[in-house]
């Protein structure tokens, strides 16, 4: 009885371990890169459209309500940055969350949280309730849902990931063009609360799109099995761990004695004898060995580091990538969310603000769509394109801060939109191009976490700076953060280039 209980417990333990590793598709995983993957790509774009239709119109929807309930500029900036921080900090859960649940389950749950948070803002008439409902519940749902959508896209595409990202974010970018005029019209008819109620219902469509996130293995082609025909014509199948392991070991030792093709590897009679089995009658001693858990040997801190994949920060280059993305994303996000308030300070009415947002959205959308075609034959890294577009956005923001003419401000925002479209395409490709798929949820989540913590700490400071010095000085400070990040990346690249040249020189000697 005791032995039977141990076997049952061991079996349950193995099943639980498999359930926790839903983000691991194995070393031989092949992304579909087509077919149903394009349906998922469109669904991801539409799901993000639902989110960004609210986020990008935040200032338009709630500007009047904030004035009514008497919120200060510092409180508004706190709400904005807490929203960004919460959405980003939700990435800290990516590693453990996506090991336990599927992308579809997580996306549905995130969509429900977003609905609850946005719906509750209708009843908020003071700072603290609005902060809880919008900046915590709504933002947490957005972060979880967007992470699930993004990782679904990554798993369905590998070779065509740049095109898929472009299409998905182009669909999402339609919110910048369509929504400003819709929001302006709804505000005149229903007011802030009625408009929020309508968008609360609209955001429930995220759950519908999440249902299309089918398990990727339903649409993948299995890699060719490793078959070995021994001297007694016994076929060694890849399902048998012992056969596979022995075949791989023998191949590494006697590679010249194999005749390889796409489906089989034939072992000639001259091949040394393999310890093979029939796979139908595999003894227990030949089953895949269970991995021995080291949890008893680890301290509590080490368990935490392992559980949340914090050891990724041991990689210096990864840490620099995350640092740069955090600074640039903080600058871009704050400028985008504060745009309605900035334009209101420049004496634009709601229609004028909507016109500028739509003009920026159109230029953004066009370049999101054209980016993969314009860069297809340019053999440069995703980070290079991202850095160039981020720098040109800094130039555009500087033009806004120095402009006193409405036409020049409009031109500057169109210029910003062009390179915002390029930046948006390459932003989600930087970390996946450096981290493997298995650790991608944790790596991306840690990047979002750093962004969230930085926004939470530095965001309120921007609000106080705006009250004290105005938006022009605030824009210059935002730009300086972007330049700092680009400077760090440039120094790193110069040092790496110098090391490569030195290694080549020493190798030639």
N, C-alpha and C positions, 0 to 999 in steps of 0.2 A: 504493500500500500504506500509505503514511504517513497519507494522508487518511482511508482506511478505518479505520485504527486509532484515529485521533482521533474519528471518528464513533462507533465502538464504545465508546470511553472516555466520550464525552459522554453516550451513551445509558445506560451503566451508572451514570454519576454522577447522572443525573436519576432513575433507578430507585431508587438508594440514598437520594436526598433524599426521595423519596416515602415510602419505607419508614420513614425516621426521623420523619416527621410524622404518625404514626397518631393523635395526639391532636387534629389539626386536621381538622374535618369541613366546613370551608368556611363562608363568610358566610351562605349561604342554608339552613343546616342547620335542620331542623324536628324537634324531639324527638317521639317517638311519643305520649307522655302517655296511654297506654292500651294495651289489647290485650296483646301479649306483654310489654309493659313491667311489668305487674303480676306476671308469672311471675318476671322478673328481680328485682323488689322483694322477693318472698318468698325467693328464693334468696340475696339479699344478707343478709336478716335471719337466715336459718338458718346461713349461713357465719359471720356475726358471733356467733351463738349458740354455735357450736363454740369460738370463741376465748374469749369471755367466760365460758363455763362453767368454764374453767381460771383465767383471770385473777382473777375475783371470788371464787373459792374457794381462792386461793393460800395464804392464812393457815391455813385449815382443813386443807388437804391436807398442808402441809409444817411446820406448827407442831410436831408431835411429832418429826419427823425433825430439825429444827433443834436441838431440845433434846438429841436422841440424839448428834448429831455435835458438839455443843458450840459452836454459833455464838452470838456476842454480839448484843445489840440493835443495835449499830452496824453489824455485818456484815450483819444481816438488812435493815436500812434501806438499806445500800449495794446489796444485791441488788435490792431493790424499786425503787430509784431508777435503777439502771443498766438494769433491764428497761424502765422507762418511757422512759429517755433513748434507748436503742437503738431501741426501737419508733418513737419520734418522729424520731430522726435519720435513719431510713430514708427519711423524706420528702424528704431532700436529693437522693435519686436519682429522685424522681418525674418531674421535668422531662425529663431525658435518657432515663429508662427507658420512659415512656409515649409518647415520640416514636418509639421503635424497636420496641416490642412492643405487642401488643394487651392489653386488660384481662384477657382470659381467660388468656393465656399467663402474665402476671405473677401472677395469682391462684393458678394451679396451682403455680407455682414457690414462691410464698410458703407455701402449704399444706404442701408437702413439707418445707420448712425448719422449719416449726413442729413437724411430727411428729418429725423427727430431733432437734431440740433437747429436746423434752419427753421423748422416749424415753431419751435419754442421761442425763437427771437421775436415772434409776433407779440408775445405777452410780456416782453422785457421793456421796462420803462426807467431803468437806472443802469449804472455802469457795471456793477458786479453781476447781476443776472445775465446781461448781454455778453459779458466776458465769458461766463460759464457755458452758455448755450452756443454761442457763435465760435468763440476762440478755443474752446476745448472739445465739446461734443461734435459740432459740425466739422471742425478742422481735423479732429482725429479720424472721423469717417472718411474725409477726403484723402488723407494721407494713406490710410489702409487700402482704400479702393484704387487709388492711383498706382500704388506699389504693385497690387495684384495685376492690374491691367498692363503695366510696364513689363513685368516679368513674364506674363503670358506671351507678349509680343516677342520677347527675347528668346523664349523656348521654341516658338514656331518658326523663327527666322535665324539664319546664320550668315549665309552668303549674301542674301538680299536684305540684310538688316537695315542698311542705310535707306533704301527705297521704302521699306515698310515704315520706318520711323518718320520719313518725310510725309507719306500718305496719311498716317495716323494723326500727326500733328497739323497737317493741312486741314483735315476735317475738324479737328479741335479749334483751329484758328478761325473757322467760320463764326464762332461766337463773338469775336471782336467786331465783325462786320454787321451781323444780324441783330445782336442783342442791344446795343446802345439805343437805337431808335425804338425798339420794342419796349425797353425799360422806360424810356422817356414818355411814350404814349400811355403805358400802364400806370405810371405815377400820376399823370393828369387825371386818369379816370378813377383809379382805385386807391391811390395814395401808397405810402411805403408798406403798410401792413398788408393791404390787399395784393400788392405786387409780390411781396415775400410769400404769401400763401400760394399764389399761382406757381411761383418757382419751386416751392416745396413739393407740389404735386409733380412738376416737371422732372425734378431730380430723382423721383422714384423710377424713372426709366433706366437708371443705372443698373438696377437689379435685372431688368429684362435683358440688357446687353451682356451682363455677366453670365447669363445662362448659356450664351454662345461660346463661353470659354471651355470647350470640351477638353478632356484630357488629351495631351499632345500625342500620347502613344496610340490613340485611335487613328491617327493620321500619319504615322511614321512607318517607313519601310525598315524592317529588321535588317541589320547588317548581315552579310553572308556568314553562315555558321562555319566554325572551324572544325573540319572533318579530317580525320587521319585514318588511313587504311593500313593496318598492321600486316605482318607477314602471314597471319592466319585469316586475312580478309575480314577482320573485325572492325567495324566502323566506330570510331571514337567520336562521340557527339559533344558539342560545346556545353550541353546541359550538365554533363558529368564533370564535376569540379576536378576530380582526380585526373581524368583523361586530359582535360584542357590544360591543367597545370603541368603535367608531364610532357605533353606535346609542345608547350611553349618552352619548357626547359631544354628539351631535346633540340628544338629548332635553334636556340641560341648557341648550343654547343656544336651542332652538326648542320649548320645552315646550308652548306654546299651540297648536302645529300638530299635536299628537298626539291621537289618539282612543284612550284606554286602556280596556282591559277585563282580565279575569282571565287571558286566555291570549295575546292578541296586542296589539301596538301598531302601528297602521296609520300609515304615512307618506303624507300626501296629496301630490298632484302638485306642490303649491306648496313642498314641502319641498326644501331645497337638496340637490344630488346627494350621495349617500353613496358612499364607497369600499367597495363590497360585493363579495362573492365567492360562488361557488355552493356552497362548503363541500365539495363532492365532489372538486373539483380545486383544492385549496388549495395555492398555491405555498409553498415553504419560507419565503419572505420574510414570509408572512402568519401563520406559526405563532406560538404564544405565545412571547414573548421570554424567553430564559433570564435568570434573575436573576444578576447579577454578584456573585460572592462577595467580601466585603470582608475575608476572613480574612488576606490578605497584609498588609493595612494595619493590622490590629489587633495590639496587644501581647499577650503571653501572659496578663497579668492581665485584659485586656479580653475575650479569648477565654473565659476562665474565667467571668467575669461574665455574658457572653452565653449560654454553654452551660448554666449553672445558673439563668439568669433572675434573677440577684441585683439587676438594675436595678429590680426591683419595689420595692425599699426606698427608691428615690428619691421614691416617693409617700408623703408624710408621713402621710396618713390611714391608708393600708395599714399603715405601720409602727406606728401607735398601736393599730390593731386587733390586730395580731399580738402586741404587748406585753401588751395586756389579756388576750387569750386565753391567753397563756403563763402569766401569774400566776394566773389563775382556774383553769385546768386543772391547774396544779401543785398548788394547794391542794386541789381536789376529788379528784384522783387519789391523792394521799398519804393523805388522810383515808379514802377508800374502801378502799385496800389495807391500811391499818393498823387498820381497824375491828376485826378479830378480836383483834388484840393489845391494842387499847384496852379492849375488853369483857373480855378475860381479866384485865387489870389491875383491872377493876371486879368481879372474882370471879364472872364468868359461866362456866358449863361449856360444853362443845361443843353440847349441846342448846339451852341458853339463847342462845348466839351464833347458832345456826342459826335459832331462832325470831325473833330480832330482824332477821336478814338477810332472812328470808322476808316478815316484816311490811313492812319497807322496800321490798322488791321488789314486793309487791302494790300498794302505794300508787304506786310509781314506774310500774308497768305501766299502771295505770288512767289516770294523767294523761298518759302518753305517747300513749295511744289517744285521749283526749278533747281533747288540745291543739289539733289543727287545726280541730275543730268549735267549740271555745270561742273561738278567736281569728279565725275566718273573716271576721267582719264588723267586726273592729277594725283600722282602717287605721294600724297602727304598725309600725315596722321590726322585723326579726328580732333586731337587736342590742338593742332596747329590751326585748323579752320575755326575752331571754337575761340581760340585766343585772338585771331585777327578780327573776327566779328565782335567780340567783346570790346576790343580796343576802339573800333569804329563806333560802337554804341556810346562809349565814353565821350568821343568827339561830338556826337549828336547831343548828348545831355549837356555838354559844356555850351553848345550853341543855344540850347533852350535857356540856360541860366544867364547868358549874356544878351539875349534878344529882348527888345522892347517893342517889336513890331509883330502884330498878330500873324501876318503872312509868313514872316521868317520862322515863327514858332511852329506854324503848320508844316513848313518845309522840313524843319528840324525833326519833327515827330515822324514824318514820312521816311526820312533818312534813318532814324532809329528803327522804324518798323522793318526796313529792308534787312538790316543786319541782325535784328532780333529773330527774324525768320530763319536765317542761317544758324544762329546760335542755338535756337530751339531744336533744330534737327540734330546737331552734333552733341548737345549737352548730355542726352541719355546714352550716348555711344562711347563716352570717354572711359568710364569704369568697366563696362563689358569688354572693351578692347584690351584691358589689362588683367582682368580677373576671370577665372574659368567659371562656367555656368553653375557648378555645384555651390560655389561660395558667393555667387553674385548677389542673391538676396541680402546676405549679411553685409557684404561690402557696400552695396548701395544704401542699405539702411543706416550703416555707420556714417556714411557721407551726409545723409539727411539729418542724422542726429546732431552732428557737428554744426550743420547749418541752423538747426533749431535752437541749440544752446547759444550760439552766437547771436541769433536774432533776439532771443529772450533777454540776453544781457545788454546788448548794444541798441536794441530797438527803442526803448524808452528814452535813451539819450538823444536820439534823432528828434523825438517829439519836443523835448525841452530846447534843443538847439533851434528848432523851427520857431518856437514861441519867442525865443530870445533874439535870433538873427534873421529869421525869414527863410523862405524856401531856396533862395539863390545860394546862400552859404551852405545849406543842407545838401544841395545838389553837388557842390564842389567837394564836400566831405565824402559823399557817396562815390564820386569818381576817383578820389584818392585811394579808396579801398580796392577798387578794381585795378588801378595801376600798380598797387602793392602786390596783388596776386600775380599779375602778368610779369612783374619784375622778378618775383621768386621763381616762376617757371622758366623765364629767360636765363637766369643765372644757372639753374639746374641743367638746362639744355646745353649751355656753353661748357660747363664742367664735364658733362657726359661726352660731348664732342671732343673735348681735349683728351679725355681718357681713351676714347676709341682711337684717335690719331696716334697717341703714345703707344698703345698696344700694337697697332699695325706697324709702327716704326720698329719696335722691339722684336716683333715677329719676323720682320724682313731681315734683321741682323742675324 
